[in-house]
Amino acid sequence: MGDEQAAIQVIDKTIMIELSDKFPDVVSDVDVPSPNRAIARIDPSKVHEIMQFLLDKGFDHLSCISGVDYPPDKMEVVYHVTSYSGPLVITLKASVPRDDPNIDSLCDIYWNANWYERETYELYGIKFNDCPYLKVLLLVEEMEGEWPLRKDYAGYPNPT
C-alpha cells in the first residue's frame, strides 16, 4: 500500500471513529472495507444529527438516498455521502418498520435531498418527515401509493 493510500485509509477510519464516539448509542456495525468506502448502521431517530455532523466534517455531497424492502416487517433507508474534496464514500443504513416507514428529511442539510426523498417515497412508500415537497416525481399520479419497488407489489419482480 502506497503512502497516499495509507493516509486515505487512516482518514477514513478516523472519521468513522469520530462518528462512533460522537454517537455511541446510535452508530453500530462500522466497517471500512477499502480505502474509499466506509459503512455503518445508524438509529433512524438520529439521522438528521448524524448527517449534520458529517456535513460539518466536510462531507458536503449527498450522493444518493435509496430504499430496500425486507418483508415482512423491515425496510432500510440507505444514504451515500461523500466530499467533493476527498475520495471517501460513507454508506449509512437506517432500518425503519415496514408498517410505518418514516424518517426525518435531510432537505434542510443537503439541497439535493428532496429529489432522492421524493423518489424513495414514491417507489417504496418511505415517508420523509418535514420534506417540503413530497410529491410524485416519476410515476403517473394514478400510481401514487402503489409503491412499485416493494417486494409485495403485484408486478414485482416482473412488471407488465
N, C-alpha and C positions, 0 to 999 in steps of 0.2 A: 504494500500500500504506500503510495507516494505521500509526501509531506502535506500537500494541499488536501488530498482525500482524507487523511488522518485528521487534519484540522477541522474539516467539514463534519466528520463523524462526531468529534468532540463537541462541536456547537450543537449538533442535533441532539446528542444525549443531554447536554446542558439545558436546553430549552425544555426538554421533557422532564428533567429533574425539577426545574423551576416550576413547571406546571403541576407536577405531583406534590411538591412542597407547598405551593400556594393553595391547592385544593385537595388536601389529603383524603378527605372522606368521599370525594365525588369523581376522582380520576383513578382508573384501575386498568389492569392489563396493558401497561405501557410496553411498547416494543419499538426498537429501532432496527428493522431488518436489513437496512442498507444505508449508505452514507446520505442518500437523498430522500429517505422515507422514514416516517415515524407514525405510529398508530397508538390510539388509546380509546378506552371506553369512558364515557362520561355520564354523570347523572343528568337526565334531561332538565331537571329543575334549575340547573346552573349553567345551561348552555350560553346564555347571554353574558354572564360574568366571565366565563372562560374565554369566549371569543373576544370580549373587550380586552382582556388580559393579553391575548395573543396579538391583537392589533397594536396595543401599546408596546409590545416587544418587537414590532416591525413586520408582523405577518399581515400585510396590507392588501392581500388579494384573496378574496373568496373565489375559489376556482369552480366549486360545484356543491350543490346540495341534492341529495337523491334519497329515495326511499327503498326499503327492502321489506318484503312481506314474508313473515314466518307464521303461517296459520298453525294452530287455530287461535293463538292468543297474543302474539307479539309482532311488532313492526319495528324497524330501525330507521332513524334519520342519520344519514352519513354526510359528513362535511369534509371538504378538502380545502385547506387554507395554505397559502404559501406567501412568499415575499418576492416582490419584483427584484430585489437585490440579492437574493440567495437561492440556492438550489433545493432547499428542504421543502417537501410537501408533507403536511401533517394531516392525517385522516383521523377524525373523531367520530365515534359511533355512539348514538344515544337510543336506547330502547324505550318504546312507548307502547301502551296497551292497545291492542288491535280494536277493542270495542269503543275506545275513546282516544284516538291518536291525536294528541296535540302537544305542541312545544312552542316556546317563545320565538317570535320573529327576530331576525337579525337586521331588518331593514334600516334601523337607526344606527347600525355599526358599519355595515357594508352596503354601499349604494346599489349593488347589483343583486342583493339577496332576494329582492322582490320577484325577479324572473324565475329564479330557482324554486322559491317557495310556492309560487303560483303553479309551476309545472308539477311539483311534488304533490301539492294539494289536489290538483286536477286529476292526476293519474293514480294516486294512492289513497286520497282522502285524508291525508295528514294535515291537520289544521295548524296554522302558524298564528299564535295569539298576537294580536296587535299589528298584524300585517296590514298596511294601509290600503291595499288594493288586491284582495284575494279573489280575483275574478278569473273567468275562463280565459285561457291563453292559447291552447292548441286545439281542443276538441270543439265540436259544434255545441251550442248551448243545450240542445236536446239531450246530450250525453252527460251533462253535469250531474254529478252524484253517482255515476256508474263505476268509477274507479277501475279503469280497464287494465291496470298493471297488477291488481290484486290477484292472487292465485285462485280465488273462487269466482272470478269474473267468468260469465258464461262462455266467452270466446277464448279464454286463456287455456293453453298456450298457442292455440291455432285459430286466431281471429278469422272470421269470414269476410 
